[in-house]
Amino acid sequence: MKFIKQIILSVILTSLFIGCTKAPITGRNQLIMVSPQQEMQLGYQSAKEILSKQPISRDPRLNAMVKRVGERIARVTGQNNYKWEFFVIKNDKEANAFCLPGGKVFVYTGLFKYVANDDELAAVMGHEIGHALARHGAERMSQSQLTQMGGQILQSVMVGRGNPQATAMVMQAFGIGTQLGVILPHSRTQEYEADHIGLVLMAKAGYNPNAALTFWDKFAKSGQTPPEYLSTHPAPANRIKTIKKLIPQVMPIYEKAIGRG
């Protein structure tokens, strides 16, 4: 296992010279090897595919709500090069939303059973837009490339030792180790970060950050969740606990936005 860690570390250290950047608002160091232009192009391509396959809701109330909240949040992102568009996907069984690189935002109708007002919707949309602003998709792509690179290096070294059984065992350990020790924890870090960015965005847009607590509390009761260490997302209780700690930091932003009208 120590040998595996050395391989992963060497790949990470090499990659530090490739594409270091910082996430907005949180300032977290990131490693991204995909250009913003490439990322946005992938986002626009994905949006076209989704619109060609998924049924779009024509419900005037839901569309107006999503557009109203989305446009207010988009105005405070500072991303004027994004081509912002907001869509409602007709799927009552799917309680989900996402924002693609470049500003195409999709909200499933199934989400609205947990959304009581504009503030709660802003908590969700702020979170999803936060993922896009922090370029989490590009970061995951880069991480995948690095993991694959590390696996190839490790396999090459092990094959050179001429022991197929040992090679198979080491490669299996590498896969489990990177999944539990790198990929899943990093995904949870991105989720917490999107929560943080989303709270700031909704506050700047004049939406009450406390609505994030009411939304996530309702959403947490929607079903069973796996142990956090096996999940791409934080445990609901930990997510809510972290948001509660952030609320005092973002309330002055909200109050200032309300004061400006």
N, C-alpha and C positions, 0 to 999 in steps of 0.2 A: 504493500500500500504506500510506503514511503517513496518507492521508485515512481509510482503513478503520480503522486503529488509533485515530485520533481519535474516530471514531464509536463504536467499542467502548468506549473509555475513558469517553466522556461518559455512555454508558448505565450503565456500572459505577458511576461516581461518583454518578449520580442514584439508583441502587438502594441505595447505602450508607445512605440515610436510611429505607429501607423495613423491613429485617428483619435486623439484625446479631446474631449469637450466637457462642458458642464451643463447639467440640467437647469432649466429656468426655475427661479424662486428658491429651490432647495440648495442649489449649488453643488449637487453631488457629481463627482467625477464620473465620466462615462467614456466608454470605448466604442466608437462608431466608425465602421469602415465603409459605410454607404453614404454617398453624397445626398444632400437635401433634394437635388433635382431628380436623382434616381428614385428616391423614396416617394416623392410626390407623384411621379409618373406611375409607379406601382399602385399608389392610392387611387389615382384616377381610373386606371385600368380595372382595379378591383370594383370600384363603384359602378362602372359600366356593366360588369358581369352580374353584380347583385341586382341592378335595376332591370336586367334582361331576364332574370330568373325568379325574383321574389315579387309577390303581389304587393302593390303599394296601396295603402289605405287612402280612401277619399273622404274620410270623416272630417268635416270642416272644423269641428271643435279641437280635435287632437292635432291636426295639422297646424292650426292657428297657434295653439299652445306651444308646440315644438319650435315653430318658426320664431315666435315672440321671444321665448326664453333663449333660444340658440343665437339669435341676432344680437341680443343684449350682451351675452357672454362673449361672442365673437368680437364685438367692438372693443372689449377691454384686453384682448389677448395681445394686441400689437402686431398680429400676423396679417399684415395687409396684402401679402403675396399669396395667401390662401384663397381659393375660390370657394367660399363658404356656401354650402347648400344643405338643406335639412329635409329629411324624408321620414315618413312613418310607414313601417312595414306591417302589413296586415297578417298577424300571427298571434292569436290570443294565448297560445300555449308557451310562447317564448317570452320570458321576462328579461329582456336584454336591451342593450344599446351599445353603440361603438362609433368612434370617429376615425376615419381613414386619414392617412397623411395627405395634406392638401386641403382638408376642411370639409369633406363629405361626411355628414353625420346621419346616422340611422337609429331610429328608436322603434322597437317592436311594440305592438298594441298590448301584448301581454304584460308589459311593465306597468301599465296604468292602473292595475289593481293595487299597486303599492304606492301610487303617487296621488296625493290628495290636492296638491296645489302647485303653483308655479315655483315656489321655493324648493319643494322637494324634487321637482323635475330638474331644477337648476343644479341640485346636488349631484344628480346622475350625469347630466350633460357636462357639467364642469369637470367631473372626474374623467369622463371619456375624452373630452377635449384636452385635458391635462396629459393624458397618454400621448396624444398626437404632438402637443407642444414639446414634450420632453423627448420625442422621437424614440419612444420605447420599442416600436416595431423594428426600426433600423438597428437598435441596440440588440434586440433578440436575434436578428439575422446575423449580426457580427459575432455574437456569442456562439451561435450555431456553427459558423465558419471556423471559429477558433477551436471549438470542441472537436470538430471533424479533423482539423489539422493536428490536434494533439493525439487523437486516436490513430491517425495514419502514421505519425512518428512513432508512437508506442508499438503499433503492430509491426512496423518495419524493424524496430529494435528486437522485438520478441521473436519474429520469424528468423532473424539472423542467428538466434541462439539455438535453433533447430529442435525445439521441443513443442510440438503441436498442442499437447494437453496443457502445458503451462501457458502457452499463448492464449488458448481459449479461456482459461481461468482468469488470466490477467485482464483480457479484453472485457470479460463479463464484469469484473470488479471495476474497471474503468467506467463502463456504462452506468453501473449503479452509483458509483461515486460521484460522477459528474451530474447525474440526475438529482440525487438527494443533497449533494454538497455544493452544487453550483447553480444548476438551472432553476430548480424550484425555489431556493432562497432568493435568487435574483428576481424571479417573477414576483414574489411577495414584496420585495423591496420596491419594485415598480408600482405595485398596487397601492402601497402606503404613500408613495410619492405622488401618484395621481390623486389620491385623496387630499393631500396637502395642497397641491396646485389647484385642484378643483375648488377647495374652500376659499382660496384667495380670489379666484376668478369670480365665483358666485358673489362674494362679498363686494368686489369692485363693481360688479354689475347691479348691485343693490338688492341682492337676494339674501335672506337671513340664513347665515351658516348653521344655526341651530336646527334647520330643517334637515340637514344631513343626518343628524342623530335620529330623528323620527323616521326618516326613510329607511336607514340601515337597520333600525330596530325592527321594523315591519318585515323587511326583506330577510332578516336573519331567521325569522319564524316560518319562512316559506318551505323549509325542507331540511333534510339531514346533510351535514357537511363532513368530509373526511378529516382526519387529524391534520393540523396545520402543516406538519413536516412532510406530508404526502400530497399537499395541495399547491396549486399555483396561486391561490388567494389566501389572505390572512383569515384566521378563525374570526367569525363575526364578533365575538366578545372582545378580541384584541383590536380589531378594526375600530369598534365603537369607543373603546378605551383611549386609543390614540387620537381619534377625532375630538374627544372631549378635552384632551390636553391642548389641542390646537385652537379650539374655539376662542379662548381669551386673546390669542394672538391676532385673529382675523376679525373679531368684533369691531375694533376701532376702524378698520378698513370699511366695513359695512356701514357703520355709523357716519363715517365721512361721506360715503356715497349717498346715503339717505339725506344727509345735510345739504348736499349739492342738488338734491331733487332728481 
